[in-house]
């Protein structure tokens, strides 16, 4: 198995651990295995190396690394062995790629002498990671290569906001460390990266200001790329009389109590956002690549400008006239210097009417009687209980709709989940990454029973193992338990025009609350609306993590906002009629009446 260094001699794996420290890495998520055990042993030997966080599955570890990057702004690091361990990383790494999170994966490999022989657990890892780590994936074949490979992986992850992969065969990990000599064929690098200052050309800003000044009904679409300057973007929108619409990823950074903030756009968005997009004549997109193209203005309806730090994103979703490649905050400041306060009072009034109307609709939606509990009501109730220093993690499914439409995120509360990849099972892993990064802050995870059964139940074991060491023990998981893959059921009705397929959609029951108690945590079962406020209060005052099992109604409809959702409404009606689902039909019609005013 190649050369191996003694306990007192520094190995290549020791150099890897030291280089991670140089890059400021404080924890590594992962799972051990023979292919990565050299690095594990170096972590064991290190007095000041990164902490190792053992997940229950490599996929969840990759989710945690991605979430760490999102919550902290620093590079997330995940480690796994070769073969199945490496394969399991893919889903979490694709989450990082599609949402623009910098992640570095350290992956073990069989010893060099057996590669190409179809050896046990031998997988062509560079080919496996070629797409997800398209910006940088390399195999370390010599000890001298390690510092440069680690440095390049981190620099590339930060510069491109994508995952990168460093593959290290086991015999290389355990070989004696060798410093690059600087001679031909040896590369000496530094653990250093500083982001650039990028601003567009002045003439291009002039052209953008001219476009934006031409309209009478402006809208600003704000995405996660504007998170560091969201207040400045909102102030600029107010200056030019624009409605503010957010992407799903941009929602946490905007104060939705403002009268001109129309909320989240898209299939899971608000009525107000859909209507201002349908009526606007000018659009400014800032740091967003939201994929819901049918909820943008119709092509040709609006003159458009886009600001993005990544030139590849400019013009990706809508036919813009001027694309400004640059930092969102500085570019908006340049625009503000060129544009006086706009005289668009009629539009301002219209936007306020639409926003007020949406607020009435969202409240009425939450009050629609369901059997036994309307999940929208449960999420809306969190507004009066969510601590101002909380961190929120979402799983994927119908819960994201209720979050987008009902939860007002206080300033400073960060919310993350698998958005563009939209992978179920991310909720508890994301919540764990948030808690480990900020153990003195409460964490709330919003999940469905499908996502919990996919991955969340397993990671509750990790929560149970780690919570006694947290400065603040509050870790609350709300499980919407409706016995159904509800989002997919509604997609079948809407997209296929087909009735719900019981065999594919029904979920086996699981005692989430009782399981939490078995693990030494709190469990609360809620099956009436009257119990919801008390459940939130108890969970957020508990001396340990809590799982709230909310028995909710699977038939509460995932109706997209009108007018764009008219075709969806038609298909849903047809499918429910074929299904003979009278209760779901009743709820759909109640929601449709609210949407239509």
C-alpha angles and dihedrals in degrees: 000000000000132000119333127198122226125245092267097044119084114244133202087258089058089054089051092052091047091050091051088055089051088057091052097251110164100176140020121205119209153090128270129240138152094274094058099031093106089064091043090054091049090053088051091053095045118099094197104020125129117288115254117230113199112209123194092244135016092239089059090047089056090049088052092051090049092048091048088057092048097047097041105029089230130110115282116219128205130179130199142159127253127278113013093012091056093044091052090059094065100086095052092044091052087052088057093046096050096043095042101246121154110235133163119204120201108201129185124223138192117273114285095246094067100043112123094024098096089250123179111294090358110152128167093249098182089056091044092055097035094108104033092046096032092144095057136356122148142164118228108226100169134036092238090061097063104088093047093046093050092045093049091048092053095043092049094047090052097042096047100026091229137116119271129192134216114191116200121185113226096244090053091052092055096042120108112274116257123192116224106256099209092240123127110303094023119103120204116195141166134237093241137124132157121180117242128242106242123186130165125246115277093238090054091052089051090053091049092050089051091054094047093047092055096068134084097196109045127179129189116208108202122196137179090278087074095050094113093052103028093127091054092048092049091048089051090050090053089049093056095038095248130155113236119227122178134209114235089260091047096053099091093057099058130074103237092193090076111106095233097047106102097186134229121353129219140045091326094037137106132283090238094055092049093051098046089049090049092051105036125109099192129044132190115189114198120187095333136121096171109175099213093104095166088065095056118091112283111271108274093018096097135032106231143203125187131200120196136149089220111067090201090069096053110108092002097125107020137028099256127186099209127027118195115197108201150084109316097226097047093043093051089049089054090051092048090055089058100043126067122207106293126239100224100127095148090056093045089054092048092050092051090051092052093047092049089048091052092051090055090047095049092049091048092048091055090051095053107119113248137175107283104332133358105229091212088062091053093052092044090052089060089069091079094045107038109113115236091236096048128126117215129206125188132203118212123265138059090335089073090060092053091046092051093049105034114025119085107202114218117228110276095023108120121209125192141167142142099294113161095029089038094202119179118229097045098108105087094035089053091047091051092052090050092049095046090051092048109021091168093062128077117247127208121195119195112199145155127233091252094057091043092053091047098054113329098081091057094049091051082075088061090049091051091050097049109032098087088068095053119106089218111034095196111121110151123190117191110198117196097212109194101139092240143091085239101179092052091045090057091044089055089054096043104038102029097031084227133135119254111280104226096197093056098037109041116094126208114248119259128186097232096170095045091047090054089053090049087057092052097260132111122274126195126183117203121188103155131055091236091067098054101086092047091049092053091047094050094044094050092048096045124120092227140025116300134204115205110200105201114193098216138177115262091199098067098119126244091216114173116228120274143273090032091043097058094105091048090052090052093051092046091052091050094048094047091050090054089046094051089226101157096171093051090046090054092051093046092053091048090054092045092054090052092049092049092049 
